[in-house]
């Protein structure tokens, strides 16, 4: 069993290395189409000489091309030909109205040649130094660049849709048995029992003790958040399509999750919760005439969701960057020499094997920690209701 597990992890690691290596010839991946020309000039490359030919590898483009969003999804490379999924670009300009076209036009000209500028129909990618890096800007007649309203389907948004669909299927398959056996009879299948184990573990060990007597009201949200984060984390580790999109490594996704927890805490917070914030039980001089403690407590309302957002985003992003850096060591070593290349390949594969196993653990831990902290924050806001029930 152990040998089979080691072999499986080794194959998974090698597949990951190959998938990342397939991106090395596409510097325009960095932030989608953004800054392709800038990266081509500004980023130093690791060069490998084979005879008279010189193959250049843009290490920075490999890393940022994977972790940043893009208007296309590069799937694989077959005999030197890239297989990519070009996504729809949907833009709205205040001056020229709606623009809908395939992102292929940003990468390939009509004659089949490479689109070096990365622009189409008056829209051009923002440069590396721009605040809108990775997005398209509209070039106005006076020479200024304006960001249009962007409703495009990007790699992250498509990955989010796929992962959400997978989560819905998993939940529906699990609840199918329980809908048919609401009287409690029958024995669930292996998959339903496996999912039930996860659900009961999170509810009994996290939600019940942290939220308190009103846990049933918040269990649907907390369980959904746990499985949503877990599915997205695991799908990001799969190196082949439809996996590989680092959804939870995008701060917009973690921001939305943190907002959901923020609303659940503060909208359903009790009078006791708001009393502790606006008029805490501290000496009078700390809250009047200068409301020192109330200001600190109000500040804490916003720091909690920010901590949730940054923790999940940073942990998932750093893990992917570490694996990509280890993969790039192979090409850096090969550029120095055959001996160094062989040595770095062995080291890179070994460390990538360890990092992939570690990321499997981190995928679960981050989903667990986000759910745990959200349950704690919600439970703190429900403290007054528990006190009232104890008095009765």
C-alpha positions as CSV (number, residue, x, y, z in Angstrom):
1,X,0.0,0.0,0.0
2,X,2.8,2.4,0.9
3,X,4.7,1.6,-2.3
4,X,1.5,2.2,-4.4
5,X,1.0,5.5,-2.6
6,X,4.6,6.6,-3.3
7,X,4.3,5.6,-6.9
8,X,1.0,7.5,-7.3
9,X,2.5,10.6,-5.7
10,X,5.6,10.4,-7.9
11,X,3.5,10.1,-11.1
12,X,1.4,13.1,-9.9
13,X,4.5,15.1,-9.2
14,X,6.0,14.3,-12.6
15,X,2.7,15.2,-14.3
16,X,2.8,18.5,-12.4
17,X,6.3,19.2,-13.6
18,X,5.5,18.4,-17.2
19,X,2.4,20.6,-17.0
20,X,4.3,23.6,-15.7
21,X,7.1,23.0,-18.2
22,X,4.6,23.2,-21.1
23,X,4.3,26.9,-20.3
24,X,7.9,27.9,-20.7
25,X,7.7,29.0,-24.3
26,X,4.8,31.5,-23.7
27,X,6.0,34.7,-22.0
28,X,2.7,36.3,-22.9
29,X,1.0,34.2,-20.3
30,X,2.0,36.7,-17.6
31,X,-1.2,38.2,-16.5
32,X,-3.0,36.7,-19.5
33,X,-2.0,38.9,-22.4
34,X,-0.9,41.8,-20.2
35,X,2.7,43.0,-20.5
36,X,3.8,40.4,-23.1
37,X,5.9,42.9,-24.9
38,X,7.1,44.4,-21.7
39,X,8.1,41.1,-20.2
40,X,9.9,40.2,-23.5
41,X,12.2,43.1,-23.1
42,X,12.4,43.6,-19.3
43,X,12.7,40.2,-17.7
44,X,16.1,38.5,-17.8
45,X,16.0,35.0,-19.3
46,X,17.8,31.8,-18.6
47,X,19.3,30.7,-21.9
48,X,20.2,27.2,-23.0
49,X,22.5,26.7,-26.0
50,X,22.0,23.6,-28.1
51,X,24.4,23.7,-31.1
52,X,23.8,27.0,-32.8
53,X,20.2,27.4,-31.6
54,X,19.3,29.3,-28.4
55,X,16.2,28.4,-26.5
56,X,15.2,31.1,-24.0
57,X,13.2,30.5,-20.8
58,X,11.4,33.2,-19.0
59,X,11.3,32.1,-15.4
60,X,9.2,35.0,-14.2
61,X,6.7,34.4,-16.9
62,X,6.3,30.8,-16.0
63,X,5.5,31.6,-12.4
64,X,3.2,34.6,-12.9
65,X,1.6,33.1,-16.0
66,X,0.3,30.3,-13.7
67,X,-0.8,32.3,-10.6
68,X,-2.3,35.3,-12.4
69,X,-5.6,35.3,-14.3
70,X,-5.7,35.0,-18.0
71,X,-8.1,35.4,-20.9
72,X,-7.2,31.9,-22.1
73,X,-6.6,28.5,-20.5
74,X,-3.5,26.7,-21.8
75,X,-4.2,23.0,-21.6
76,X,-1.2,21.2,-23.0
77,X,1.3,21.2,-25.9
78,X,1.4,18.4,-28.5
79,X,4.4,18.3,-30.9
80,X,5.3,21.9,-30.2
81,X,1.7,23.1,-30.8
82,X,-0.1,24.7,-27.9
83,X,-3.6,23.5,-27.2
84,X,-5.5,26.3,-25.5
85,X,-9.0,27.2,-24.6
86,X,-9.7,30.7,-25.8
87,X,-12.4,32.3,-23.6
88,X,-14.9,35.0,-24.6
89,X,-14.0,38.6,-24.0
90,X,-17.0,40.8,-23.0
91,X,-16.2,44.5,-22.6
92,X,-18.4,47.6,-22.3
93,X,-17.0,51.0,-23.2
94,X,-18.7,54.3,-22.5
95,X,-17.7,55.6,-25.9
96,X,-18.0,52.6,-28.2
97,X,-20.5,50.4,-26.4
98,X,-20.4,46.6,-26.1
99,X,-17.5,44.5,-27.6
100,X,-17.7,40.7,-27.6
101,X,-15.0,38.6,-29.2
102,X,-12.8,35.5,-28.7
103,X,-9.6,36.0,-26.7
104,X,-7.8,34.2,-29.6
105,X,-7.8,37.5,-31.4
106,X,-5.6,38.9,-28.5
107,X,-3.0,36.2,-29.2
108,X,-3.2,35.2,-32.9
109,X,-3.7,37.4,-35.9
110,X,-6.2,36.5,-38.7
111,X,-3.3,35.2,-40.8
112,X,-2.2,32.8,-38.1
113,X,0.8,34.8,-36.9
114,X,1.4,35.7,-33.3
115,X,-0.2,38.9,-32.1
116,X,2.8,40.6,-30.5
117,X,0.9,43.7,-29.4
118,X,-1.8,41.7,-27.6
119,X,-4.4,44.2,-28.7
120,X,-7.6,44.0,-30.7
121,X,-10.4,46.4,-31.7
122,X,-8.9,49.4,-29.8
123,X,-8.2,47.4,-26.6
124,X,-4.7,46.7,-25.4
125,X,-3.3,44.9,-22.4
126,X,-2.2,47.0,-19.4
127,X,1.6,47.0,-18.8
128,X,3.4,45.3,-16.0
129,X,3.7,48.6,-14.1
130,X,0.0,49.4,-14.4
131,X,-2.5,49.2,-11.6
132,X,-4.7,47.2,-14.0
133,X,-2.1,44.6,-14.9
134,X,-3.7,41.6,-16.6
135,X,-6.7,43.6,-17.9
136,X,-7.5,45.2,-21.2
137,X,-7.5,49.0,-21.5
138,X,-9.2,51.1,-24.2
139,X,-7.0,53.6,-26.0
140,X,-8.8,56.9,-26.4
141,X,-8.3,59.3,-29.3
142,X,-6.3,61.7,-27.0
143,X,-3.8,59.0,-26.2
144,X,-5.1,58.2,-22.7
145,X,-6.0,54.7,-21.6
146,X,-9.4,54.0,-20.0
147,X,-10.4,50.7,-18.3
148,X,-13.8,49.5,-19.7
149,X,-16.3,47.4,-17.7
150,X,-15.0,43.9,-18.1
151,X,-17.5,41.0,-18.0
152,X,-15.1,38.5,-19.6
153,X,-14.9,34.8,-18.8
154,X,-11.3,34.3,-17.6
155,X,-9.4,31.3,-16.4
156,X,-10.2,31.8,-12.8
157,X,-13.9,32.5,-13.4
158,X,-14.2,29.4,-15.6
159,X,-12.4,27.4,-13.0
160,X,-14.8,28.7,-10.4
161,X,-17.8,27.6,-12.5
162,X,-16.3,24.1,-13.1
163,X,-15.5,23.6,-9.4
164,X,-18.9,24.9,-8.3
165,X,-20.5,22.4,-10.7
166,X,-18.4,19.6,-9.2
167,X,-19.4,20.6,-5.7
168,X,-23.1,20.7,-6.6
169,X,-22.9,17.2,-8.1
170,X,-21.1,15.9,-5.0
171,X,-23.8,17.3,-2.7
172,X,-26.7,16.1,-4.9
173,X,-25.2,12.6,-5.1
174,X,-24.9,12.6,-1.3
175,X,-28.3,13.9,-0.5
176,X,-30.0,11.6,-3.0
177,X,-30.0,8.7,-0.5
178,X,-31.2,10.8,2.4
179,X,-34.1,12.2,0.4
180,X,-35.3,8.7,-0.4
181,X,-34.9,7.5,3.2
182,X,-36.2,10.3,5.3
183,X,-37.6,7.8,7.8
184,X,-34.0,6.8,8.7
185,X,-34.2,3.3,7.2
186,X,-31.6,1.8,4.9
187,X,-27.8,2.0,4.8
188,X,-26.1,4.7,2.7
189,X,-23.6,3.8,0.1
190,X,-19.8,4.2,0.4
191,X,-19.7,7.6,-1.2
192,X,-22.7,8.9,0.9
193,X,-21.1,7.5,4.0
194,X,-17.7,9.1,3.2
195,X,-19.4,12.5,2.7
196,X,-21.5,12.0,5.8
197,X,-18.3,11.4,7.8
198,X,-16.9,14.8,6.7
199,X,-20.2,16.6,7.3
200,X,-20.7,15.2,10.8
201,X,-17.0,15.8,11.7
202,X,-17.2,19.5,10.8
203,X,-20.6,20.0,12.4
204,X,-19.8,18.1,15.6
205,X,-16.2,19.3,16.2
206,X,-16.4,22.8,14.8
207,X,-19.9,24.3,14.2
208,X,-21.7,23.0,17.4
209,X,-19.1,24.0,20.0
210,X,-18.1,27.3,18.3
211,X,-21.6,28.7,17.3
212,X,-23.6,27.3,20.2
213,X,-27.3,26.6,20.6
214,X,-28.2,28.3,17.3
215,X,-25.8,26.2,15.2
216,X,-28.4,24.8,12.9
217,X,-29.1,28.3,11.5
218,X,-25.5,28.7,10.3
219,X,-24.6,25.1,9.5
220,X,-25.6,25.4,5.8
221,X,-23.3,28.4,5.2
222,X,-20.4,27.0,7.2
223,X,-20.5,23.6,5.6
224,X,-20.9,25.1,2.1
225,X,-17.8,27.3,2.8
226,X,-15.8,24.3,3.9
227,X,-16.6,22.1,1.0
228,X,-16.3,25.0,-1.5
229,X,-12.8,25.9,-0.3
230,X,-11.8,22.3,-0.1
231,X,-12.9,21.5,-3.7
232,X,-11.2,24.5,-5.1
233,X,-8.0,23.8,-3.3
234,X,-7.9,20.2,-4.5
235,X,-8.8,21.1,-8.1
236,X,-5.9,23.7,-8.1
237,X,-3.5,20.8,-7.5
238,X,-4.5,18.8,-10.5
239,X,-2.1,19.8,-13.3
240,X,-4.3,18.9,-16.2
241,X,-7.6,20.5,-17.5
242,X,-10.1,21.2,-15.9
243,X,-7.8,21.4,-12.9
244,X,-4.9,23.8,-12.3
245,X,-6.8,27.1,-11.9
246,X,-5.8,28.5,-8.5
247,X,-9.2,29.9,-7.6
248,X,-8.6,30.4,-3.9
249,X,-5.2,31.9,-4.8
250,X,-7.2,34.8,-6.3
251,X,-7.8,37.5,-3.7
252,X,-11.2,38.5,-5.2
253,X,-12.5,35.0,-4.3
254,X,-11.2,35.1,-0.7
255,X,-12.6,38.6,-0.4
256,X,-16.1,37.4,-1.3
257,X,-15.9,34.6,1.2
258,X,-14.7,37.0,3.9
259,X,-17.6,39.3,3.1
260,X,-20.1,36.4,3.5
261,X,-18.7,35.7,7.0
262,X,-18.7,39.5,7.8
263,X,-22.4,39.7,6.9
264,X,-23.3,36.6,8.8
265,X,-21.6,37.9,11.9
266,X,-22.8,41.5,11.9
267,X,-26.3,41.2,10.4
268,X,-27.4,38.4,12.8
269,X,-25.4,39.7,15.8
270,X,-27.4,40.1,19.0
271,X,-27.9,43.2,21.1
272,X,-25.4,41.9,23.6
273,X,-22.8,41.7,20.8
274,X,-23.3,45.3,19.6
275,X,-23.5,46.5,23.2
276,X,-20.0,44.9,23.8
277,X,-18.7,46.8,20.8
278,X,-20.3,50.2,21.2
279,X,-20.4,50.3,25.1
280,X,-18.0,47.6,26.4
281,X,-17.6,46.8,30.1
282,X,-14.5,48.9,30.7
283,X,-13.8,51.9,32.9
284,X,-15.8,54.9,31.9
285,X,-12.8,57.0,31.0
286,X,-11.9,54.5,28.2
287,X,-15.2,55.1,26.4
288,X,-16.3,58.6,27.4
289,X,-15.7,61.4,26.5
290,X,-13.1,59.9,24.1
291,X,-14.6,56.6,22.7
292,X,-11.2,54.8,22.7
293,X,-12.4,51.3,23.3
294,X,-15.5,51.5,21.0
295,X,-13.3,52.7,18.2
296,X,-10.9,49.8,18.8
297,X,-13.9,47.3,18.8
298,X,-15.3,48.8,15.6
299,X,-11.9,48.5,14.0
300,X,-11.9,44.8,15.1
301,X,-15.1,44.2,13.1
302,X,-13.2,44.8,9.9
303,X,-9.9,43.2,10.8
304,X,-11.5,39.8,11.3
305,X,-12.7,39.3,7.7
306,X,-9.5,40.8,6.4
307,X,-7.5,38.2,8.4
308,X,-9.7,35.5,6.9
309,X,-9.2,36.8,3.4
310,X,-5.4,37.3,3.6
311,X,-4.8,34.0,5.3
312,X,-6.5,31.8,2.7
313,X,-5.2,33.8,-0.2
314,X,-1.6,33.9,0.9
315,X,-1.3,30.3,1.9
316,X,-2.7,29.0,-1.4
317,X,-0.7,31.4,-3.5
318,X,2.6,30.7,-1.7
319,X,2.2,26.9,-2.1
320,X,1.8,27.2,-5.9
321,X,4.7,29.6,-6.2
322,X,7.0,27.3,-4.3
323,X,6.2,24.4,-6.6
324,X,6.7,26.5,-9.7
325,X,10.1,27.8,-8.4
326,X,11.2,24.2,-7.7
327,X,10.1,23.3,-11.2
328,X,12.1,26.1,-12.7
329,X,15.2,24.8,-11.0
330,X,15.3,22.1,-13.6
331,X,15.7,24.6,-16.5
332,X,18.1,26.7,-14.6
333,X,20.3,23.7,-13.9
334,X,20.1,22.5,-17.5
335,X,21.2,25.9,-18.7
336,X,24.4,25.5,-16.6
337,X,25.3,22.0,-17.7
338,X,24.3,18.4,-18.0
339,X,25.6,17.4,-14.6
340,X,24.0,20.3,-12.9
341,X,20.7,19.7,-14.8
342,X,20.6,16.1,-13.8
343,X,21.2,17.0,-10.1
344,X,18.6,19.8,-10.1
345,X,16.1,17.5,-11.8
346,X,16.4,14.9,-9.0
347,X,16.2,17.6,-6.3
348,X,13.3,19.4,-8.0
349,X,11.2,16.2,-8.4
350,X,11.9,15.1,-4.8
351,X,11.0,18.5,-3.4
352,X,7.9,18.7,-5.7
353,X,6.8,15.3,-4.4
354,X,7.0,16.6,-0.9
355,X,5.3,19.9,-1.7
356,X,2.4,18.2,-3.5
357,X,1.9,15.9,-0.5
358,X,2.1,19.0,1.8
359,X,-0.3,20.9,-0.4
360,X,-2.9,18.1,-0.1
361,X,-2.7,18.6,3.7
362,X,-2.8,22.4,3.4
363,X,-5.9,22.2,1.1
364,X,-7.8,20.6,4.0
365,X,-6.2,22.7,6.7
366,X,-7.1,26.0,5.1
367,X,-10.7,25.0,4.5
368,X,-10.9,23.8,8.1
369,X,-9.3,27.0,9.5
370,X,-11.6,29.3,7.5
371,X,-14.6,27.4,8.7
372,X,-13.4,27.3,12.3
373,X,-12.7,31.0,12.5
374,X,-15.9,31.9,10.8
375,X,-17.8,29.7,13.3
376,X,-15.9,31.3,16.2
377,X,-16.8,34.8,15.0
378,X,-20.4,33.9,14.5
379,X,-20.6,32.3,17.9
380,X,-19.2,35.4,19.5
381,X,-22.0,37.4,17.9
382,X,-24.6,35.0,19.3
383,X,-23.5,35.1,22.9
384,X,-26.5,37.1,24.1
385,X,-29.0,34.5,22.8
386,X,-27.3,31.8,24.8
387,X,-27.4,33.9,27.9
388,X,-31.1,34.5,27.5
389,X,-31.8,30.8,27.2
390,X,-29.8,30.0,30.3
391,X,-31.7,32.6,32.3
392,X,-35.0,31.1,31.2
